[in-house]
Amino acid sequence: MKHLKKLAAGALFTLLTTTMAIPAYEAQAETPPDMLVIANRIDDITTLDPAESFEFAGSDVIRNVYGRLVNFDPLDLEKGYEPDLATSWTVSEDGKTITFTMREGVKFHSGNPVTAEDVEFSLRRAVLLAKTPSFILTQFGFTPENINETIVAEGNTVRITTDKKYATSFVLNCLTATIGGIVDKKLVMAHEKDGDLGNEWLKTNSAGSGAYKVVSWKPSESVTLQSNEDFYLGAPAMKRVIVRHIQESATQRLLLEKGDIDVARNLNPEDVAGITGKDGLSVDSELRGRLMYISLNQKHPVLSKPKVVEAIKYLIDYTGMQDSFLKGQYTVHQSFLPKTYLGAIEDKPYKFDLEKAKALLKEAGVENLEVEAGVREAQERIEIAQSIQNTFAQAGIKLNITIGTGKQTLTRYRARDLDVYVGAWGPDYPDPQTNAGTFAYNPDNSDDAKATGLLAWRNAWDPGDLTAKTEAAVIEGDRDVRKKMYEEIQREFQARAPFAVMFQKIEQTGRRSNVKNLNLGGAITAVAYWPVTK
């Protein structure tokens, strides 16, 4: 970063990253017209390497820094993936090989040209590093041993060959994920240490070709991005983007009202209500991909009874929670694919029905059941658990709530050690397989399998024919047929799975009204800053 000139905005940035107690805030009316300042909780960022990053806030940064073979139009996400660094692709007759033709004339921030060799290096690198998100690529059969044959650059093309035929849409959707970011091979390898393929350097630096480059990342404090004036889609109007870590909703609201930030991303319902209708401020509600659900451990002798599973789905006050403490933040949703995903359904077969639940429990011969629920220490999850505890009690089920940190609760859940789990699940990539392949897929239900990445396995549930149906859907090449297959899988899942999917997340964002074209990526979380104007 030493080659970057200090900008005049640097002094303002220093002001923006100080504490609220400084009176200077009173004098500042608004942020500069070519700077976007966002308040968000970014303490989850651990790295800015696209081959390693697997956190929400880190993904936001990487999506604006790195190009991909295919990507999304942030102003029209419903179109699905479209060409980015590749202009086109062809698929072999056997459906296993996709050949991409590269876009010419695109340059990295360093000035180096983006080539097929960079793509080959980036995808191979992700497999070799084997960091957390590597499964998004290795699920196609790529291994350190075969990547020299399965990921190959030839002239201006890149050829990838999977271990078997998959739906082309599945492969391309996965390449839009964070791990699909293409890095500058020459620059990255200049910073390699001890064979780490530049991983340590890329944790805090960038080597992309996207609309922005990283100026600085101060953990749990801020990320600063500077525009790429040579971005192939045009220079961004916002020359700098500063994302500040502001934990408290009330603080975000105050900064927004005073004009010290342009966007507040973590407002609670009270603060959203407080700014609604105020001059100069707007509230956007955007459907996200995160789902809230409860699951029942099928090792439990009572919770494994089908009538009990069904009864519990009628003992949840979905609408009551949606309309009270979750108001504006979540909407009732009862299938494992979020709305806007291919094959998503809007069926809501369950509602709070105490008498029906009691009748089902009686048919199952169950009285005075006592179970433990594991809940992460997060306000909305605790409130959901308390609501369920209350409605369960009306049917004679005592729900003992155990609250723990995310690590504590997840460790027990992954060990199949909780009777009931109250949790959240977010898609890893914008394809229906991302959720079907964990909720409805479990080829080996034995304890020895230790398939902790599969929610079905965590709950000791054998989905039966849903495993085979999920395997069939992921290789179906006809998009319309594939869509119907996922719809069928979800309806069967709703009827008998030991899961009650309850809600889908709505992100309510406060912004200054002069900020236009801000799109936080919908359910696929493809955040883009470059179209923003003021």
N, C-alpha and C positions, 0 to 999 in steps of 0.2 A: 504493500500500500504506500511505500515511501515516495512513489512517483506521482501520487495524486497531489494536486495543489490544494492548499487550505482554502476553503470557501468562506465567503462572508457569512454564510449561514452558521458557521461554526460557533460563533458567539451566541447565537440564538439557541443552538442545540444545547450548549452548556446550561443556559437558562432553563430550557425545557426539562432537563434531567435533574434539576435540583428539587428540593422538597417543597411541598405546598406552602410552608410557613413563610416563604420569602414574599414580602409585600410587592415585589416587582410584578407579580401576576396581575395586580389590580390595573396596571397601566397597559397591559397587552390586550388588544382587542381581538386579534385573530392571527392565525399562522400565515406565513408568506404564501402568495398565490401559486408558487411552484413547488410547495412542500406539503406532503401529506403526513400528519402526525396521528398515530393510532395508539390508543390505550388497550392493552390486552394482557392476559396472564401468560407470560412466556417463560416461566421458571422451569418448564418441562424440557426446554431445549438442552440437549447434551452434546450435539455435534451438528455441523453444517455440511457434512459429507453426504452426498445423495445416496451413496452405497450403504450408509449406516443409519441415517436419520429415520426415526420411526415414531416421532411425536407430532402432535397437531401443530404447534407453533413453529417447529422446525420445518415442517412441510410447507407452511405458508411462505417462508423465506425461500426455500429451494425452488418452489414452483415459479418464482419470479426471477430466479437467477439462471436456471438451466433450461435449455431447449431439450426436446425429446424427438424421437422419430415421428411420433404422432402425439397430438395434444388436443386440447379443447378450446373452442372459441368462447372466451369468458362472457361475451355478450349474447351468446345463444348456446347454452350448455345442452339443450335438448337435441341438438344436431348430433351429439356424440363425438367420438374421436374424428380427427381430420388431419391432413398432412401438416407437419411442422418442419423438422430438419430433413425429413424425407418428403419428396414430392409425390411419390406413388409407390405401389408395391404389387407384386404378383404372387400367386400361390400355386405351388406345384400340383400336378394331378393327384398325387397321393395325399395332399392336404398337409404334409408335414414340413414343407420348406416355404418360407416367405422371403422374397428377395426385395429389398428396399432400394430405391434410387434416391441418391442424396440431392438436396437442394444446393445449387452452386452459388458462390459469392457470399455465403454467410461466414462471419468471423467471430472468434471468441473475443472476450474482453481484452485479452492480451494482444490482439491483432493477428494471431495465428488463424489460418483458415480452418473451418470445420470440415473434416473429411470422414470418409468411410472408416479409415483406420482409427479415428477417435471413437467412433461408435463401437467398433470391434473391441478396442481397449476398455471402454467404459463398461460394457456388458460382461466381458470376461473378468474384469476387475471385481465387479460386484459378486460374481460367483466365487472367485478366489478368496476374497476377504471374508465371505461367509458370515456377515453381520446379520442382525435380527431380520431385516426385510428381505434377505437373499432368497427366502422360500418363494417369493413372488416369481422369481426366475427359475429356480431349481425345480419347481413343480413341473416344468416342461422337460425334465430329464437332463438339464445342463449340469455337468460336474467338472471339477478341476481337471479330471482325466480326459474329458472329451471336447472341451471348449475349442480346441484348435481345429476341430473338424465341424463343430455344430454352430459356431459363431465366427463367420469368415468375411473379411473385407476383400473385395475384388474390384479394383479401379474405383468407380464412383458408386458402387453398390455394396450392400451388406446382406449376407445370406444367413438366416438362422434356421436351424433344422431341429424340430422337437422330436421327442422319443416316440410319439404316436400322433395320430391326427387329433387335433382339437378344433373347436369352433374358432375360426379366424378372429371373430369379434372378441373372444376370450383372450387370445394372445395379445391383440392390439390394445385392449383395455388395460391389461397388465403393464404394457409398455408406457402407459400414461402415468403410472405411479411414480412416486418420488425416486425410486431406485432406477427408473428409466432415464434419469437426467444424464446428459452426455457431457463429459468433462474433457478439458484440454489436455491431451496426453503429454505433449511436450512440456507444458508448464507443471503438471502434476508430477511427472517423473523427475523433473529438476529438483523437486523437494522430497524425493523418496528417502527414507531412512530405514536401514536394516530390513529391506525387503517389504516395507509396509505399503507399497504402492501409493505413497503420498497421503495415507490416511490421517496421520497425526497433523500434517499441515492443513489438510482440507477440513479438519474439525473447526477451524477458526478463520479460514480463508475461502475464496471462491475461485473457480476456474471454468466459468460457464460462458454461454453465448446469449443469455436471455435479456430481458428488458432492463434488469438491474444487476449490479455487482455489489458485493458486501464491502462496506467501508469499515465497520467495526461491529463486534458482538461483545457486549458486556453481560455475562451471565446474570440472570435475575434482575437485570437493569434495563438494557435496551439493545436493539439491533438497528443499525443505520445502513441504508442502501442508497447507492448513487445510480442515476440513470445511465443506460448505455445509449449514447447518441447515435450509434451505428446499428441499433436493433433493426433487424430486417423488416419488421412490420411498422417501423417508424419510431422516431425518438419520443419517449414518454413525456407527457405534459408535466408530470410531477418529477422534478429533477432530483429530489431527495424524498425518501420515505423513512420515517423514524417510527419504530414500534417501541413503545415504552411499557415496561412491566409495572402495571398498577393493579394491585391485588383487590382492593376494596371497590365495590360498586359505587358507594357514596362518593368516593374520591374521583372516580371516573366521571360521574355525573357532574360534579362541581367543575372539574377541568373543562368539560364539554360546554357547560353553560357559560363559562368565562371566556371561551374561545381559545384556550391554551392547547386544546387538541381538536382534531377534526372528526375523529371516530372513537366511540366507546363500545367495546365488544363484550363486556361482561356485566351488563346492568341487570339487577334483579327486578322482579315485577313492580316493586314499589318505586324504584327510580325510573323505570320506563314510564310508569303512570305520571311521575313527577315532571317529566320533560315533554310528554305528549301534548301537542297543541301550542307549545311555546314558539314565539316568533324566532325564526332563524334556526330551528331545530327540527329534525325529522326522525322517525323511528321506522326501521325496516325489519320485517319479519321474514326470515328465510328458513325454509325447511332443511334440516341437516340429516345426515345419515345415521346418527347415533340412536340406538334403541334402548329402552329400559325394559327389563324382563325379570321374572322370577323363575327359578328352576327347582325341580324336585329330585332328590337323589334316589335313583332306582334300586340302590342297595337297601334302602329302608323297607322293612317288611310291609308297612302300611302305605307309604307314599308310592309304592310301586303298583298298587291296585288301580286298575283303569277307572273304576267308579270314583275313587278318591281323587285321582288326577283331574277328572272332569268336574267334580264338586268344587275343587279349589279354584278352578277357572271362573266359577260362578260366585266365588266369595271375595272378589276384588271389585272395589268401587271405582271402576275406571273413570266414569264421567264425573263422579264427585271429586276425585283428585284433580282431574283436568281443569275443572271449573273453580277450584279453590287455590291451594298452595302451589299448583303447577300452572296456573292460568297464564296463558301467553307464552309459556316456556316449553310446553310439551302438548302434543295432541294424541288422542287415543289412536293406537295402531296395533293390530293384532296378528301381523304376519312377519316372518323373519327378513323379508326383503323390504328395505325402506321405499317409500313412495319415490317415484322418478326412476327407479332401477328397472331394467328390462325384466318383465314378468311379475312386477309387484302387483299385489291385489289389495283391494280396500275392504274385503270382507271383515265384518266385526260380529262373529257368532256368539260372543259372550258379553254379558252384562251382570251387574250385581243382582243376584236372585237368591235370597236366603232360603226360601222354602224349597226351591229346586235343589240347592246344595245339600240341605238337610236330608232330603229324600234320597239323594245319591249316596250320602254317607251311611244312611240306614241300610240301603241295599247292600253296601259293602261290609256291613256289620261292624262299623267303626263308631266308638264312643270315647269321649274324653281323650283325644289324641294330644300328645305334647311333643313338639319338635323345636329344633334350634334353627334360627335363620342367621346367616352371616351377612353383615352389611358394612360396606366401606364407610369411613368417616367423611361423609359428604352430606350437606344439608338436605338436598332433595331426596337422596336415597334413604336417609334416616326417616324422613317424613313419610315416604312411601311405605317403608316397613312398619311404621307405627299405624298407618291407616289399615294395612293388611292385618296387623295384629288385632286391631279392633274388630274388623269384620269376621276374621277367623273365630274370635272368641264368641261371637253370636251363634256360631254353629258348633260350639263345644271344642274347638281346637285351640290349645294354648301355644302361642308362638313366642318363644324366648329369643329375644334379639341380642346378638353378640356384635358389638361395634368394634372395628379394628382399623388399622391403617390399610391402605391399598395392598401393600406387600403381605401383611398378616392375613388378611381375608382371602386374597388370591392364592396364597400358599395352601391354605386349607381346602379351598375350592378345587384347586388342581390336584390335590391329593385325595379327592372324593371323600372328604371328611366333614362335609356340612350336609345337614338334612335339607335345608332350603337356602338358596342363594338369591339375594336381591342385587342385580348388577346391571351394567351397561355394556353395549357392544357396538363398536363402530367398524364399518367396512375398511378393508385394507387396500382395496382397489375398486374401480368403478365397473364391476362386472357381477352378475348375480351369483357366480360361483363363490365369491368372497364370503357370502353368508350361508349359502346352501351347503358349501363344503365344510362347514363347521357345525351348524345346527342340525342338519339332516343326514350327515355322513359319518359313519363309524364302522369301518371294516373289521376291526378287532377290538372287542369290548373287554378283553381280559385286562387285569391289573398290570400284567407284564408289558402290555403295549405302551403304557405311559404316553398316550397320545394327548398330552395336555393342551395342545393347540385346538383340539376339537371339543366344542361345548357338549356334544352328545356324549363323548367319552367321559368328560368331567362329571357328568350326571349318571354314569354307568348305564346309559341307555343304548340298547341295540335298536336302530331304526328299521331293521328288517329290509323290506324291498326298497325303502327310500335311498339306501346306499347305492344300489344298482341304478335307480332312476336318476340320482345325482350324477353318477359316472356317465350315464348316457346323455344327459343334458349338456355336459361340458364339451362333448365332441360333436354335437349336432350342428351342422353347418348352415341350415336354413334358419334365419333369424326368427321368423314367425312361428315355426315349429318349436324352436328352443324356448320362446316366450311362453307358449302353452304348456310346455313340459314343466317349467318352473311354477306356473300357476297351479298345476295339478299337485306338484310336490308340496306346495305350501298348504293347500287345502287338506291334504292327508295329514300333514304335520299339525295343523291346527286341531284336528279331530282327536289325535291320540298321543302327541308328544308330551313329555313331562315338563314342558315349558309353557309359561303364559307370557307372551310378548304383550306389553301393555301400552307403551308410548313411543312416539318418535319425537326427537328434539326439534324445537323451533328456536333459532337464534334470533334474539331481538337486539338489534344494533342501533345505538344512537349516533347520529351524525349531524354535522353542520349542514344546513340545507343547500349551501353552495357547492357541496361535494357531489359530483355527478358520476355515473357509470361505475359505482363501487359494487362489485359482485364478489361475494365471499365463497362462491363455488357450490352452492346448493348441497345436495346430499353427497356429492362426490368430493366436496371440499377443495375444489380447484380454484383457490384464491388467486386473483390477478390484480395488480396495482397499475399496470401500464395503461389501461383505458381511462383511468380516473382523470377528471378535469375539475377545475373550480371556476 
